[in-house]
């Protein structure tokens, strides 16, 4: 069942919940062009131990499509969503572009974060080769093409100070990548080396480990999340 909350100053974010109402909150942040529903196979598994919340980021799914997009705005939306729902000390868990939002949240609002999980998040290096930037909507898309354009532009030319943000993340951090992913795994390993309390793990699979191999993925995630499990 999808709920929604109108954030002060907009937008309205839709979100889904699974799991234990008394558990520590795991905040699942989906990748570009997806929605909170993308976690439907994985969320019930960790929901046995946690309260799981998966919002649709702005410009995606059932959330508002305001036409203005950036990772910073998505981070701000998440901060206001946590405030609206009364959550503090959450575990952001981001996949791909959602990992970028989770990374930015942990670096800039450490007071809200207990631990951090990044699944196959692109390191803040310029994409090589450069990614195509959408200029119009495709048929049947359930996300705003302008959000995709903004993220792809960011991927092609990320701000130089993003690597420095690793110095601001001190919470326990797990970075997981797929051996067959298009994301450079050596750069994810480097990301883990630069974060003071992080480790990198890989597993067989591609870019969307949580969706295609949820059970196996859970066995990788479970030992890391165990200290906060109910």
Phi, psi and omega in degrees: 000134181263129173254172176212156177219132177275113182282147178303124182081003179081165356274187169267129178251131171272150178207158178239151179233146172223163164090204190275121179296340181262005184272164171300147187271123169257123183257109183269123182244117188282170179275178182299133177080004182249203178200178178300336179295342180297341182268007192298334180272330183269322186303319180297334180291311178282344176294345174292341185237345187221165165270124189244128180234128183231098179280157163274121178294159181306141181080008182228146172054231184266003174282167179298149174247079189285348179090351179243125189219143169191163176296326179294319177295320178295321175299315179298320177301317181297317179301315181289328175296315179300319179295317181296326181269355178075031182259135174220147180067052182268172175245095177293137185223100189246139175254130174055240179298328174297331174294324176297320178294316180296318178301313180295321177298313182295326182283329188253340178227062182298340178294341182263356193240128174272316183205170187219135174235129179239117181257112175046046177281133176294132174294154183284059174250150175300133180298136181223107005285163179302146181276148174294140178256115181299144179237001176196168182279142174270164182295131174075009181290140180252032175211159182281123181300334179291329174294317178297319179300315182296316181293319180294322175298318178299316180299323181287332182213071182292150178301140185295338184276359182293326175297327179291338178297338178301330181290345183261001179257117181241352181287158174305131186226134174240128176245123183240134178229162179259136184297335181253015181284156173283347178285134181292115184285332177295329179283329174293321177297322177295321177301315179296323179294330184276342177270131193297328186233051186234158170217155180247136174227147176240155175218157179299133179144181182258217188282327185251068184300318184295332183271321185270331182225059188298319181295313178294321178299320179297325179293333176283321184282324190305313180299326180290318184279348187308321182299339182252004183285150177271000000 
